């Protein structure tokens, strides 16, 4: 994905106070050298980027983001006009839904937990199983899915044509293309890319405020990067390497393995989620099976189910009770006080 640099002032994100770093940079975190360097040396690996990446074929404009926000919260994009993108990815719940697994068309339970869309602009691949390559693809996927919003695109476009106020908005933003499934996806994806986690206590600590987090959390940061080996997958400022791992959860879901059946390590493998805004996003994991951060840490400490597909990184860690407590304290520092998101006035 090509990246263009956009000043956050244009997006109204000056309050985020992002530090200087290469946008979208992915860093592999070698465990032992980092442990030797200590917490101060590790901080540079986690500094926030200076701007939000947008693809060349879908550059940012304020008008496009505003149109995308209306579409994101418009329940008329679902067959029954009962659901919107914001139903499963709500700003009130860390841009998730707070449920173990999502609820779709007809109030039917879905098979997986609704992932957050926070920091989706930095995503390389989308959905728990990586089946969609771009955020534009992701925007259309749930709309069409029979189990989710259940709205065929031809019916959706016909419905939007009857909403008079949408026509001039699309014409203004997409003067050459007009109102199409492709431009609808571009608008929603543009809005989603503006959903960025704000400065958390961890970021203030990284920037030099030693009082921003507790001594317990500081010790947890070292555990995170050393003994617990969390940073092997949850790397960089967004705390994810965008990779796929089987972490040994007792689930029959094949995950990424559905698309790579010949690759043993991709069986039961799911995308590594960001840890940003983590305390807003319980329950956890692709199946929503772990209710608390303490349960998450216990799972990793135990190593999960031993099977051929299990990640080589998953093994019993031998964390002490104090180390577990410190690790949870650190994870909680990754949550910010998200600015409330006002619901848009929808076109009529």
Residue pairs with C-beta under 8 A, 6 or more apart in sequence:
1 24
1 53
1 55
1 124
1 134
2 55
2 56
2 57
3 23
3 24
3 53
3 54
3 55
4 53
4 54
4 55
4 56
4 59
4 60
5 23
5 50
5 51
5 53
6 51
6 52
6 54
6 60
7 51
8 14
8 16
8 18
8 50
8 51
8 52
10 60
10 62
11 52
11 60
11 62
11 65
11 194
13 52
13 194
13 196
15 198
15 199
15 339
16 48
16 196
16 198
16 199
17 48
17 199
17 203
18 48
18 49
18 50
18 51
18 199
19 47
19 48
19 49
19 50
19 203
19 206
19 207
20 47
20 50
21 47
21 48
21 49
21 50
21 237
22 49
23 49
23 50
23 51
23 52
23 53
23 122
24 49
24 53
24 122
25 49
25 236
26 235
26 236
26 241
26 242
27 45
27 235
27 236
28 235
28 241
29 45
29 225
29 231
29 232
29 235
29 236
31 225
31 226
31 229
31 231
31 232
34 41
34 42
34 45
34 225
34 226
34 231
35 222
35 225
35 226
38 222
39 218
39 221
39 222
42 221
42 222
42 225
43 205
43 206
45 235
45 236
46 202
46 206
46 236
46 237
46 239
47 206
47 237
48 199
48 203
48 206
48 237
49 122
49 237
52 60
52 121
52 193
52 194
52 196
53 121
53 122
53 193
54 60
54 121
54 190
54 193
55 134
58 136
58 186
58 189
58 190
60 190
60 193
60 194
61 173
61 190
63 169
63 172
63 173
64 173
64 186
64 187
64 190
64 191
65 187
65 190
65 191
65 194
66 191
66 344
67 169
67 170
67 173
67 187
67 191
68 186
68 187
68 188
68 189
68 190
68 191
68 192
69 191
69 344
70 169
70 344
70 345
70 346
70 347
71 77
71 85
71 184
71 187
71 188
71 191
72 84
72 85
72 86
72 188
72 191
72 192
73 84
73 85
73 86
73 343
73 344
73 346
74 84
74 346
74 347
75 81
75 82
75 83
75 84
75 87
76 159
76 160
76 163
76 346
77 83
77 84
77 85
77 143
77 149
77 151
77 156
78 84
78 105
78 143
78 149
78 150
78 151
79 105
79 149
79 150
79 151
79 155
80 105
80 106
80 150
83 104
83 105
83 148
83 149
85 139
85 142
85 188
87 97
88 96
88 97
88 102
88 103
88 114
88 142
88 148
89 95
89 96
89 97
89 114
89 116
89 117
90 96
90 97
90 98
91 195
91 338
91 340
91 341
93 280
93 281
94 116
94 118
94 277
94 278
94 279
94 280
94 281
94 338
95 116
95 117
95 118
95 195
95 277
96 113
96 114
96 115
96 116
96 280
96 281
97 103
97 114
98 282
99 113
99 114
99 283
99 288
100 113
100 283
100 287
100 288
100 289
101 109
101 110
101 111
101 112
101 113
101 114
101 287
101 288
102 109
102 110
102 112
102 113
102 114
102 148
103 109
103 110
104 110
104 145
104 147
104 148
104 149
104 150
105 146
105 147
105 148
105 149
105 150
108 147
110 147
110 148
111 253
111 287
112 128
112 253
112 286
112 287
112 288
113 128
113 283
113 284
113 285
113 286
113 287
113 288
115 127
115 128
115 271
115 273
116 273
116 274
116 277
116 281
117 192
117 195
118 195
118 196
118 197
118 274
118 276
118 277
119 195
119 196
119 197
119 238
119 274
119 276
120 126
120 135
120 138
120 192
120 193
120 195
121 135
121 192
121 193
121 194
121 196
122 238
123 135
123 242
124 242
125 132
125 133
125 242
125 271
126 132
126 133
126 134
126 135
126 137
126 138
127 138
127 141
127 271
128 255
128 270
128 271
128 286
129 255
129 256
129 258
129 259
129 270
129 271
130 244
130 256
130 259
130 271
131 258
131 259
132 138
132 141
134 189
135 189
135 192
135 193
136 182
136 185
136 186
136 188
136 189
137 185
138 189
139 184
139 185
139 188
139 189
139 192
140 153
140 181
140 184
140 185
142 148
142 149
143 149
143 151
143 153
143 156
144 151
144 152
144 153
153 181
156 181
156 184
157 179
157 180
157 181
157 184
160 166
160 179
160 184
161 167
161 179
163 347
163 348
164 347
164 348
165 347
165 348
166 179
166 347
167 179
169 347
170 178
170 179
170 183
170 187
171 178
171 179
173 183
173 187
174 180
174 183
174 186
177 183
197 274
197 276
197 277
197 336
197 338
198 336
198 337
198 338
198 339
199 336
200 276
200 333
200 334
200 335
200 336
201 212
201 213
201 217
201 333
202 212
202 213
202 217
202 330
202 333
202 334
203 336
204 212
204 213
205 212
205 213
205 218
205 333
212 333
213 330
213 333
214 329
216 325
216 326
216 329
216 330
217 326
217 329
217 330
217 332
217 333
218 330
219 323
219 326
219 330
220 323
220 325
220 326
220 327
220 328
220 329
220 330
220 331
221 330
223 319
223 323
223 326
223 327
223 330
224 230
224 231
224 234
224 327
224 330
224 331
225 231
227 317
227 318
227 319
227 323
228 297
228 300
228 301
228 317
228 319
228 323
228 327
229 313
229 317
230 300
230 327
232 313
233 240
233 241
233 243
233 245
233 272
233 313
234 240
234 241
234 272
234 274
234 275
235 241
238 274
238 276
239 274
239 275
239 276
239 334
240 271
240 272
240 273
240 274
240 275
241 272
242 271
242 272
243 271
243 272
244 255
244 256
244 266
244 269
244 270
244 271
244 272
245 269
245 270
245 272
245 311
245 313
245 314
246 255
246 265
246 266
246 267
246 268
246 269
246 270
246 307
246 309
246 310
246 311
246 314
247 270
247 285
247 299
247 300
247 304
247 310
247 311
247 314
248 299
248 303
248 304
248 305
248 306
248 307
248 310
248 311
248 314
249 268
249 285
249 286
249 287
249 289
249 299
249 304
249 305
250 305
251 268
251 286
251 287
251 289
253 268
253 286
253 287
254 267
254 268
255 266
255 267
255 268
255 269
255 270
255 286
256 266
256 269
256 270
256 271
257 263
257 266
257 267
257 268
257 269
257 309
259 266
260 266
261 267
264 308
264 309
265 309
265 311
266 309
267 308
267 309
268 307
268 309
268 310
269 309
269 311
270 285
270 286
275 331
275 334
276 334
276 335
277 334
277 335
277 336
277 338
278 293
278 331
278 332
278 334
278 335
279 293
279 331
279 332
279 335
280 335
280 338
282 291
282 292
282 293
283 289
283 290
283 291
283 292
284 290
284 291
284 293
284 295
284 296
285 296
290 296
290 299
293 328
293 331
293 332
294 324
294 328
297 319
297 324
297 327
297 328
298 324
300 314
300 317
301 316
301 317
301 318
301 319
301 324
302 316
303 314
303 315
303 316
303 317
304 310
304 314
319 327
